[in-house]
Amino acid sequence: MENKKIGKKIDKLIMGAIIGGAIGSVLGVTFAPKSGKEMRKTITDKSKNAYLKSKVATENFMDTHKDQIESAKNTSKSIFKKIFWRLKKKASLDSSDREKSGIKNIPVESIDLTIEREEKI
């Protein structure tokens, strides 16, 4: 009995969505301020304008904050190198030294932290 009530509610909801969509489509086409071709051109022009503005803003940001970006890049490289060498050092310890430092069963070959290349921002 309860399943039938739920089924009827769902049917009404779906039917309302279909009817509402149809009415919205008709009203949208009827009251559209521009033809489809004009609207597509407007959307294209505004999209290009927004892209160009964001490109200029990004370039301005990069120019304005160039020193801070470079500093952050150098700091992160320095931190990475410190971590890299500490891990290499711990991996090269013999087994008794590993146990003392809390490191167990880490073969040196499993730690591959080579720095292949530097990426430019």
LUMNUDO-621154 format. One record per atom (N, C-alpha, C): residue number from 0; atom name; x, y, z. Coordinates in Angstrom, 1 decimal. Each point is the difference from the previous one (the first is absolute). Example, Ala and Ser with C-alpha at 12.3 -4.5 7.8 and 13.67 -1.06 7.14 Angstrom:
0 / N / 13.2 / -5.7 / 7.8;
0 / CA / -0.9 / 1.2 / 0.0;
0 / C / 0.9 / 1.2 / 0.0;
1 / N / -0.4 / 1.1 / -0.7;
1 / CA / 0.9 / 1.1 / 0.0;
1 / C / -0.8 / 1.1 / 0.8;
//
This chain:
0 / N / 0.8 / -1.2 / 0.0;
0 / CA / -0.8 / 1.2 / 0.0;
0 / C / 0.9 / 1.3 / 0.0;
1 / N / 1.0 / 0.0 / 0.9;
1 / CA / 0.9 / 1.1 / 0.1;
1 / C / 0.8 / 0.2 / -1.3;
2 / N / 0.4 / -1.2 / -0.6;
2 / CA / 0.8 / 0.1 / -1.2;
2 / C / -0.8 / 0.6 / -1.2;
3 / N / -1.3 / -0.2 / 0.0;
3 / CA / -0.8 / 0.6 / -1.0;
3 / C / -0.1 / 1.5 / 0.1;
4 / N / 0.0 / 0.5 / 1.3;
4 / CA / -0.1 / 1.5 / 0.2;
4 / C / 1.4 / 0.6 / -0.4;
5 / N / 1.0 / -0.7 / 0.3;
5 / CA / 1.4 / 0.5 / -0.4;
5 / C / 0.1 / 0.0 / -1.5;
6 / N / -0.5 / -1.0 / -0.7;
6 / CA / 0.0 / -0.1 / -1.4;
6 / C / -0.8 / 1.1 / -0.7;
7 / N / -1.1 / 0.3 / 0.6;
7 / CA / -0.9 / 1.1 / -0.6;
7 / C / 0.7 / 1.3 / 0.2;
8 / N / 0.7 / 0.2 / 1.1;
8 / CA / 0.7 / 1.3 / 0.3;
8 / C / 1.1 / 0.2 / -1.0;
9 / N / 0.7 / -1.1 / -0.3;
9 / CA / 1.2 / 0.0 / -0.9;
9 / C / -0.6 / 0.3 / -1.4;
10 / N / -1.1 / -0.7 / -0.4;
10 / CA / -0.6 / 0.3 / -1.3;
10 / C / -0.4 / 1.4 / -0.2;
11 / N / -0.6 / 0.6 / 1.0;
11 / CA / -0.4 / 1.4 / 0.0;
11 / C / 1.2 / 0.9 / -0.1;
12 / N / 1.1 / -0.3 / 0.7;
12 / CA / 1.2 / 0.8 / -0.1;
12 / C / 0.6 / 0.0 / -1.4;
13 / N / 0.1 / -1.2 / -0.5;
13 / CA / 0.6 / -0.1 / -1.4;
13 / C / -0.9 / 0.7 / -1.0;
14 / N / -1.3 / -0.2 / 0.1;
14 / CA / -0.9 / 0.7 / -0.9;
14 / C / 0.1 / 1.5 / 0.1;
15 / N / 0.1 / 0.5 / 1.2;
15 / CA / 0.2 / 1.4 / 0.3;
15 / C / 1.3 / 0.6 / -0.6;
16 / N / 1.0 / -0.8 / 0.1;
16 / CA / 1.3 / 0.4 / -0.6;
16 / C / -0.1 / 0.1 / -1.5;
17 / N / -0.6 / -1.0 / -0.6;
17 / CA / -0.1 / 0.0 / -1.5;
17 / C / -0.9 / 1.1 / -0.5;
18 / N / -1.1 / 0.3 / 0.7;
18 / CA / -0.9 / 1.1 / -0.4;
18 / C / 0.7 / 1.3 / 0.2;
19 / N / 0.7 / 0.2 / 1.2;
19 / CA / 0.7 / 1.2 / 0.3;
19 / C / 1.1 / 0.3 / -1.0;
20 / N / 0.7 / -1.1 / -0.4;
20 / CA / 1.1 / 0.2 / -1.0;
20 / C / -0.6 / 0.4 / -1.4;
21 / N / -1.1 / -0.6 / -0.4;
21 / CA / -0.6 / 0.4 / -1.2;
21 / C / -0.5 / 1.4 / 0.0;
22 / N / -0.6 / 0.4 / 1.1;
22 / CA / -0.5 / 1.4 / 0.1;
22 / C / 1.2 / 1.0 / 0.0;
23 / N / 1.0 / -0.3 / 0.7;
23 / CA / 1.2 / 0.8 / 0.1;
23 / C / 0.7 / 0.2 / -1.4;
24 / N / 0.0 / -1.1 / -0.8;
24 / CA / 0.6 / 0.0 / -1.3;
24 / C / -0.8 / 0.9 / -0.9;
25 / N / -1.3 / -0.1 / 0.0;
25 / CA / -0.9 / 0.8 / -0.9;
25 / C / 0.2 / 1.5 / 0.4;
26 / N / 0.0 / 0.3 / 1.3;
26 / CA / 0.1 / 1.4 / 0.5;
26 / C / 1.4 / 0.5 / -0.4;
27 / N / 1.0 / -0.8 / 0.1;
27 / CA / 1.4 / 0.5 / -0.3;
27 / C / 0.1 / 0.3 / -1.4;
28 / N / -0.5 / -0.8 / -0.9;
28 / CA / 0.1 / 0.3 / -1.5;
28 / C / -0.9 / 1.2 / -0.3;
29 / N / -1.1 / 0.1 / 0.6;
29 / CA / -1.0 / 1.1 / -0.3;
29 / C / 0.6 / 1.4 / 0.4;
30 / N / 0.6 / 0.0 / 1.2;
30 / CA / 0.5 / 1.3 / 0.5;
30 / C / 1.5 / 0.2 / -0.1;
31 / N / 0.7 / -0.8 / -0.8;
31 / CA / 1.5 / 0.2 / -0.1;
31 / C / 0.3 / 1.3 / -0.7;
32 / N / 0.9 / 0.8 / 0.6;
32 / CA / 0.3 / 1.3 / -0.5;
32 / C / 0.8 / 0.0 / -1.4;
33 / N / 0.6 / -1.1 / -0.3;
33 / CA / 0.8 / -0.1 / -1.2;
33 / C / -0.2 / -1.3 / -0.7;
34 / N / 0.3 / -0.1 / -1.3;
34 / CA / -0.1 / -1.3 / -0.7;
34 / C / 1.2 / -0.9 / 0.5;
35 / N / -0.1 / -1.2 / -0.4;
35 / CA / 1.0 / -1.0 / 0.4;
35 / C / 1.4 / 0.4 / -0.5;
36 / N / 0.1 / 0.4 / -1.2;
36 / CA / 1.3 / 0.4 / -0.6;
36 / C / 0.6 / 1.2 / 0.7;
37 / N / -0.9 / 1.0 / 0.3;
37 / CA / 0.5 / 1.2 / 0.7;
37 / C / 0.5 / -0.4 / 1.4;
38 / N / -0.8 / -0.8 / 0.7;
38 / CA / 0.3 / -0.4 / 1.3;
38 / C / 1.3 / -0.8 / 0.1;
39 / N / 0.2 / -0.9 / -1.0;
39 / CA / 1.3 / -0.8 / 0.0;
39 / C / 1.2 / 1.0 / -0.2;
40 / N / -0.2 / 1.0 / -0.9;
40 / CA / 1.1 / 1.0 / -0.2;
40 / C / 0.3 / 0.8 / 1.3;
41 / N / -1.1 / 0.4 / 0.7;
41 / CA / 0.2 / 0.7 / 1.2;
41 / C / 0.7 / -0.8 / 1.0;
42 / N / -0.4 / -1.3 / 0.2;
42 / CA / 0.7 / -0.9 / 0.9;
42 / C / 1.5 / -0.2 / -0.4;
43 / N / 0.2 / -0.2 / -1.3;
43 / CA / 1.4 / -0.1 / -0.4;
43 / C / 0.9 / 1.2 / 0.3;
44 / N / -0.6 / 1.2 / -0.3;
44 / CA / 0.8 / 1.2 / 0.2;
44 / C / 0.2 / 0.2 / 1.5;
45 / N / -1.0 / -0.2 / 0.8;
45 / CA / 0.2 / 0.2 / 1.5;
45 / C / 1.0 / -1.1 / 0.5;
46 / N / 0.0 / -1.2 / -0.5;
46 / CA / 0.9 / -1.0 / 0.4;
46 / C / 1.5 / 0.4 / -0.3;
47 / N / 0.2 / 0.5 / -1.2;
47 / CA / 1.3 / 0.4 / -0.5;
47 / C / 0.5 / 1.2 / 0.9;
48 / N / -0.9 / 0.9 / 0.3;
48 / CA / 0.3 / 1.2 / 0.8;
48 / C / 0.4 / -0.5 / 1.4;
49 / N / -0.7 / -0.9 / 0.6;
49 / CA / 0.3 / -0.5 / 1.3;
49 / C / 1.3 / -0.7 / 0.0;
50 / N / 0.3 / -0.8 / -1.0;
50 / CA / 1.3 / -0.7 / -0.1;
50 / C / 1.1 / 1.0 / -0.1;
51 / N / -0.1 / 1.0 / -0.8;
51 / CA / 1.1 / 1.0 / -0.1;
51 / C / 0.2 / 0.8 / 1.3;
52 / N / -1.1 / 0.3 / 0.7;
52 / CA / 0.2 / 0.7 / 1.3;
52 / C / 0.7 / -0.9 / 1.0;
53 / N / -0.4 / -1.2 / 0.0;
53 / CA / 0.7 / -0.9 / 1.0;
53 / C / 1.4 / -0.3 / -0.4;
54 / N / 0.3 / 0.0 / -1.3;
54 / CA / 1.4 / -0.2 / -0.4;
54 / C / 0.9 / 1.3 / 0.4;
55 / N / -0.6 / 1.2 / -0.2;
55 / CA / 0.7 / 1.2 / 0.4;
55 / C / 0.2 / 0.0 / 1.5;
56 / N / -1.1 / -0.3 / 0.8;
56 / CA / 0.1 / 0.0 / 1.4;
56 / C / 1.1 / -1.0 / 0.5;
57 / N / 0.0 / -1.2 / -0.6;
57 / CA / 1.0 / -1.0 / 0.4;
57 / C / 1.4 / 0.6 / -0.3;
58 / N / 0.3 / 0.6 / -1.1;
58 / CA / 1.3 / 0.5 / -0.3;
58 / C / 0.3 / 1.1 / 0.9;
59 / N / -0.9 / 0.9 / 0.3;
59 / CA / 0.2 / 1.1 / 1.0;
59 / C / 0.4 / -0.6 / 1.4;
60 / N / -0.7 / -1.0 / 0.4;
60 / CA / 0.3 / -0.6 / 1.3;
60 / C / 1.4 / -0.6 / 0.0;
61 / N / 0.3 / -0.7 / -1.1;
61 / CA / 1.3 / -0.7 / 0.0;
61 / C / 1.1 / 1.1 / 0.0;
62 / N / -0.2 / 1.1 / -0.7;
62 / CA / 1.0 / 1.1 / -0.1;
62 / C / 0.1 / 0.7 / 1.4;
63 / N / -1.1 / 0.2 / 0.6;
63 / CA / 0.0 / 0.7 / 1.3;
63 / C / 0.6 / -0.9 / 1.1;
64 / N / -0.2 / -1.3 / 0.0;
64 / CA / 0.4 / -0.8 / 1.1;
64 / C / 1.2 / -1.0 / -0.4;
65 / N / 0.7 / 0.4 / -1.0;
65 / CA / 1.1 / -0.8 / -0.5;
65 / C / 1.0 / -0.3 / 1.0;
66 / N / 0.4 / 1.0 / 0.8;
66 / CA / 1.0 / -0.3 / 1.1;
66 / C / -0.5 / -0.9 / 1.1;
67 / N / -1.3 / 0.1 / 0.4;
67 / CA / -0.6 / -0.9 / 1.0;
67 / C / -0.1 / -1.4 / -0.6;
68 / N / -0.4 / -0.1 / -1.2;
68 / CA / -0.1 / -1.4 / -0.6;
68 / C / 1.4 / -0.6 / -0.1;
69 / N / 1.0 / 0.7 / -0.4;
69 / CA / 1.3 / -0.5 / -0.1;
69 / C / 0.5 / -0.4 / 1.4;
70 / N / -0.2 / 0.8 / 1.0;
70 / CA / 0.4 / -0.3 / 1.4;
70 / C / -0.7 / -1.3 / 0.5;
71 / N / -1.3 / -0.1 / -0.3;
71 / CA / -0.8 / -1.2 / 0.5;
71 / C / 0.6 / -1.2 / -0.7;
72 / N / 0.3 / 0.1 / -1.3;
72 / CA / 0.6 / -1.1 / -0.8;
72 / C / 1.3 / -0.5 / 0.6;
73 / N / 0.9 / 1.0 / 0.3;
73 / CA / 1.3 / -0.3 / 0.6;
73 / C / -0.1 / -0.6 / 1.4;
74 / N / -1.0 / 0.5 / 0.8;
74 / CA / -0.2 / -0.6 / 1.3;
74 / C / -0.4 / -1.4 / -0.1;
75 / N / -1.0 / -0.3 / -0.9;
75 / CA / -0.5 / -1.3 / -0.1;
75 / C / 1.1 / -1.0 / -0.5;
76 / N / 0.8 / 0.5 / -0.9;
76 / CA / 1.1 / -0.9 / -0.5;
76 / C / 1.0 / -0.3 / 1.2;
77 / N / 0.3 / 1.0 / 0.8;
77 / CA / 0.9 / -0.2 / 1.1;
77 / C / -0.6 / -1.0 / 1.0;
78 / N / -1.2 / 0.1 / 0.3;
78 / CA / -0.7 / -0.9 / 0.9;
78 / C / 0.0 / -1.4 / -0.6;
79 / N / -0.3 / -0.1 / -1.2;
79 / CA / 0.0 / -1.3 / -0.7;
79 / C / 1.4 / -0.7 / 0.1;
80 / N / 1.0 / 0.8 / -0.3;
80 / CA / 1.4 / -0.5 / 0.0;
80 / C / 0.4 / -0.5 / 1.4;
81 / N / -0.4 / 0.7 / 1.0;
81 / CA / 0.3 / -0.4 / 1.4;
81 / C / -0.7 / -1.3 / 0.3;
82 / N / -1.3 / -0.1 / -0.4;
82 / CA / -0.7 / -1.3 / 0.3;
82 / C / 0.6 / -1.1 / -0.8;
83 / N / 0.4 / 0.3 / -1.3;
83 / CA / 0.6 / -1.0 / -0.9;
83 / C / 1.2 / -0.6 / 0.7;
84 / N / 0.9 / 0.9 / 0.4;
84 / CA / 1.3 / -0.5 / 0.5;
84 / C / -0.2 / -0.7 / 1.4;
85 / N / -0.9 / 0.4 / 0.8;
85 / CA / -0.3 / -0.7 / 1.2;
85 / C / -0.5 / -1.4 / -0.2;
86 / N / -0.9 / -0.1 / -1.0;
86 / CA / -0.5 / -1.4 / -0.3;
86 / C / 1.1 / -0.9 / -0.6;
87 / N / 0.8 / 0.6 / -0.9;
87 / CA / 1.1 / -0.7 / -0.5;
87 / C / 1.0 / -0.5 / 1.1;
88 / N / 0.3 / 0.9 / 0.9;
88 / CA / 0.9 / -0.4 / 1.1;
88 / C / -0.6 / -1.1 / 0.9;
89 / N / -1.3 / 0.1 / 0.3;
89 / CA / -0.7 / -1.0 / 0.8;
89 / C / 0.0 / -1.3 / -0.7;
90 / N / -0.2 / 0.0 / -1.3;
90 / CA / -0.1 / -1.2 / -0.8;
90 / C / 1.3 / -0.7 / -0.1;
91 / N / 1.1 / 0.8 / 0.1;
91 / CA / 1.4 / -0.6 / -0.1;
91 / C / 0.5 / -0.6 / 1.3;
92 / N / -0.7 / 0.2 / 1.1;
92 / CA / 0.4 / -0.5 / 1.3;
92 / C / 0.0 / -1.5 / 0.0;
93 / N / 0.9 / -0.6 / 0.8;
93 / CA / -0.1 / -1.5 / 0.1;
93 / C / -1.2 / -0.4 / 0.9;
94 / N / -0.3 / -1.2 / 0.0;
94 / CA / -1.3 / -0.5 / 0.6;
94 / C / 0.0 / 0.4 / 1.5;
95 / N / 1.1 / -0.1 / 0.8;
95 / CA / -0.1 / 0.3 / 1.4;
95 / C / -0.2 / 1.5 / 0.2;
96 / N / 0.6 / 0.9 / -0.9;
96 / CA / -0.3 / 1.4 / 0.1;
96 / C / -1.4 / 0.3 / -0.4;
97 / N / -0.6 / -0.7 / -0.9;
97 / CA / -1.4 / 0.2 / -0.4;
97 / C / -0.9 / -0.3 / 1.1;
98 / N / 0.2 / -1.1 / 0.7;
98 / CA / -0.8 / -0.4 / 1.2;
98 / C / 0.0 / 1.1 / 1.1;
99 / N / 1.2 / 0.5 / 0.2;
99 / CA / 0.2 / 1.1 / 1.0;
99 / C / -0.8 / 1.2 / -0.3;
100 / N / 0.0 / 0.3 / -1.3;
100 / CA / -0.7 / 1.3 / -0.5;
100 / C / -1.4 / -0.3 / -0.3;
101 / N / -0.5 / -1.2 / 0.2;
101 / CA / -1.4 / -0.3 / -0.2;
101 / C / -0.4 / -0.4 / -1.4;
102 / N / 1.0 / -0.2 / -0.8;
102 / CA / -0.2 / -0.4 / -1.4;
102 / C / 0.2 / -1.4 / -0.1;
103 / N / -1.0 / -0.8 / -0.6;
103 / CA / 0.2 / -1.4 / -0.1;
103 / C / -0.3 / -0.4 / -1.4;
104 / N / 0.8 / -0.9 / -0.5;
104 / CA / -0.3 / -0.7 / -1.3;
104 / C / -0.2 / 1.0 / -1.2;
105 / N / 0.8 / 1.0 / -0.1;
105 / CA / 0.0 / 0.8 / -1.2;
105 / C / 1.2 / -0.2 / -0.8;
106 / N / -0.1 / -0.7 / -1.1;
106 / CA / 1.2 / -0.2 / -0.8;
106 / C / 0.4 / 1.3 / -0.7;
107 / N / 1.3 / 0.2 / -0.2;
107 / CA / 0.5 / 1.2 / -0.6;
107 / C / -0.6 / 0.2 / -1.4;
108 / N / -0.1 / -1.1 / -0.7;
108 / CA / -0.5 / 0.0 / -1.4;
108 / C / -1.5 / 0.5 / -0.1;
109 / N / -0.7 / -0.1 / 1.1;
109 / CA / -1.4 / 0.4 / -0.1;
109 / C / -0.2 / 1.5 / 0.1;
110 / N / 1.1 / 0.7 / 0.4;
110 / CA / -0.1 / 1.5 / 0.1;
110 / C / 0.6 / 0.6 / -1.3;
111 / N / -0.9 / 0.4 / -0.9;
111 / CA / 0.5 / 0.7 / -1.2;
111 / C / -0.5 / 1.4 / 0.0;
112 / N / 0.8 / 0.9 / 0.4;
112 / CA / -0.4 / 1.4 / 0.1;
112 / C / 0.8 / 0.9 / -0.9;
113 / N / 0.3 / -0.5 / -1.2;
113 / CA / 0.9 / 0.7 / -0.9;
113 / C / -0.8 / 1.3 / -0.5;
114 / N / 0.7 / 1.0 / -0.2;
114 / CA / -0.5 / 1.2 / -0.5;
114 / C / 0.3 / 0.0 / -1.5;
115 / N / -1.0 / -0.2 / -0.9;
115 / CA / 0.3 / -0.1 / -1.4;
115 / C / 0.2 / 1.3 / -0.7;
116 / N / -0.8 / 1.0 / 0.3;
116 / CA / 0.1 / 1.3 / -0.7;
116 / C / -0.7 / 1.1 / 0.8;
117 / N / 0.4 / 1.2 / -0.2;
117 / CA / -0.7 / 1.1 / 0.7;
117 / C / -1.0 / 0.5 / -1.0;
118 / N / -1.2 / 0.3 / 0.6;
118 / CA / -1.1 / 0.5 / -0.9;
118 / C / -0.1 / 1.5 / 0.3;
119 / N / -0.2 / 0.8 / -1.1;
119 / CA / -0.1 / 1.4 / 0.1;
119 / C / -1.5 / 0.3 / 0.2;
120 / N / -0.3 / 1.0 / 0.8;
120 / CA / -1.4 / 0.5 / 0.1;
120 / C / -0.3 / 0.9 / -1.0;
//
